[in-house]
Amino acid sequence: MSNAKANIAVLVSGGGTNLQALIDAEKSGVLKSGTIRLVISNKKGAYALERAEKAGIEAFALTRKSCGGQEGFEKRLTEEIESRGIDLIIMAGFMSILSEDFTRHFDHKIINIHPSLIPSFCGKGFYGLLVHEAALAKGVKVTGATVHYVNEIPDGGEIIMQKAVEVKDGDTPETLQRRVMEEAEWIILPASAEKICAGILAGRA
């Protein structure tokens, strides 16, 4: 089937700016080999869920508490993903560490976007604004974003794409965060998704 697409699930926790970048990329044709079928948030009331619903994508919250802990949460997550024939899982601002069992089960099927040039400012404890605070504290002149495969080590999987962003005099963590999103994250996350989905389709041919 020439019109077949790879099925994507997006995992979110907050506002969903990277989810929006993926939705926009699918609309504009940047992401043409894959389609977003499902959005799951590990936080109730996350604005990302509203973004998904507005785009007509199935979306719901799934919390550790409602599943009786991490093991139950990952079991439900696996069931929801597998029952929909998902080919690629994208972590887009998903603030939850997944276990080795889960990441092994979906080996090379989960990707994440991280707001620095890995291996700088990554790993346990580096997320959100903390990444940009660390970059500014160190005085780096160039930062950026990285899309990588997810394994059991936080930010430890192999790199798929990176894009550099200039650090400017007078930057605050907030201004730097915004520039990294606009100039790197929102570009390389959809591009990486397209690259992987095109590979999935080619493997089926």
BAVEXKOL-258221 format. One record per residue (C-alpha): x, y, z; residue in three letters. Coordinates in steps of 0.001 Angstrom, whole numbers, plus 500000, padded with zeros to 6 digits. Layout:
N
XYZALA;...
# end
This chain:
205
500000500000500000MET;501639503156498822SER;499537505353501114ASN;500357503371504276ALA;502026505331507052LYS;503924504389510172ALA;501867504844513349ASN;503283507228515956ILE;502474507566519672ALA;503678510702521469VAL;504331510700525225LEU;503995514087526927VAL;503931515663530378SER;503289519374529923GLY;502493522090527421GLY;503245520033524342GLY;505249522501522230THR;507186519655520613ASN;503937517758520076LEU;502612520853518289GLN;505739520924516120ALA;505017517308515133LEU;501324518032514444ILE;502294521048512313ASP;504940518972510482ALA;502341516341509613GLU;499976519040508309LYS;502674520712506217SER;504015517461504791GLY;507415517575506520VAL;506249514441508328LEU;504708512436505502LYS;505753508840506231SER;504172508725509679GLY;500932509773511351THR;500298510607515018ILE;497697508101516216ARG;497930508503519975LEU;499046510992522641VAL;499472509874526261ILE;500303512215529147SER;501556511009532515ASN;499970514136534049LYS;496267514899534148LYS;495288518275532706GLY;498463518644530610ALA;497846521252527896TYR;499416518839525394ALA;496229516733525625LEU;494178519734524473GLU;496537520270521539ARG;496058516643520521ALA;492269516791520831GLU;492147519970518743LYS;494074518105516037ALA;491636515186516213GLY;494155512786517769ILE;493162510263520433GLU;494615511501523728ALA;494352510666527407PHE;496238510780530709ALA;497735507713532314LEU;499278508252535744THR;501458506065537926ARG;498963506567540726LYS;496000505368538652SER;498001502296537605CYS;499271501437541107GLY;502920502350540509GLY;505629502211537848GLN;505177498552536917GLU;501420498909536423GLY;501944502173534543PHE;504376500591532085GLU;502114497548531652LYS;499162499784530714ARG;501373501928528495LEU;502590498816526657THR;499013497568526212GLU;497751500910524859GLU;500684501202522435ILE;500594497621521177GLU;496817497470520753SER;497056500349518255ARG;499887498919516179GLY;502260501757517038ILE;505569501686515124ASP;507360504617516797LEU;507105506157520271ILE;508219509781520592ILE;508979511239524012MET;508230514955523638ALA;508824516599526997GLY;507912513363528785PHE;509176513836532350MET;509233510215533413SER;512092507731533358ILE;511119504429531763LEU;512517501129533032SER;515057498924531294GLU;512328496299530747ASP;510161498823528904PHE;512938500334526775THR;514262496867525867ARG;510779495726524890HIS;510571498673522474PHE;514237498588521425ASP;514938501216518735HIS;511261502163518712LYS;511467505048521214ILE;513071508421520511ILE;513488511472522725ASN;514366515128522218ILE;516868516630524681HIS;517634520381524828PRO;521427520214524645SER;524162518788522437LEU;524607515375524044ILE;526945514391525752PRO;526909517886527308SER;524325518719530010PHE;522446515454529871CYS;521611512441531979GLY;519942512203535349LYS;518733515544536734GLY;519152517452533468PHE;515734518429532143TYR;513763521541531226GLY;515246524863532292LEU;517926523129534390LEU;519722522175531160VAL;519889525800529999HIS;520881527058533470GLU;523802524597533427ALA;524848525639529913ALA;524866529324530882LEU;526688528626534162ALA;529412526822532222LYS;529709529698529737GLY;529337527610526581VAL;529062529607523354LYS;527105526942521485VAL;524314524702522701THR;521483523012520811GLY;519255519973520814ALA;519635516245520239THR;517213513552519110VAL;518306510127520318HIS;517045506599520758TYR;515905505805524294VAL;517525503026526295ASN;517798502294530034GLU;520335505108530569ILE;518819508636530712PRO;519876510374527469ASP;522142507397526774GLY;520841505999523485GLY;522504506520520128GLU;522129509941518517ILE;519875510369515483ILE;520147514122514838MET;521666517228516406GLN;521431520924515683LYS;523593523660517175ALA;522251526975518495VAL;524298530044519386GLU;524339531243522986VAL;524061535040523038LYS;525335537603525536ASP;522623538416528041GLY;520769535141527540ASP;518637533931530425THR;517672530266530796PRO;514232531263529465GLU;515467533096526341THR;517924530305525602LEU;515236527657526061GLN;513002529459523571ARG;515761529807520963ARG;516765526143521284VAL;513124525152520762MET;512580527390517738GLU;515947526887516038GLU;516604523232516891ALA;513970521131518672GLU;511004521988516449TRP;513104521292513352ILE;515025518117514182ILE;512272516263516038LEU;509882516186513043PRO;512837515550510692ALA;513985512598512812SER;510442511222512987ALA;510183511403509194GLU;513562509742508713LYS;512673506824511012ILE;509116506425509657CYS;510434506395506072ALA;512838503639507159GLY;509969501667508734ILE;507969501902505484LEU;510993500911503405ALA;511441497860505649GLY;507854496825504959ARG;508173497187501162ALA;
# end
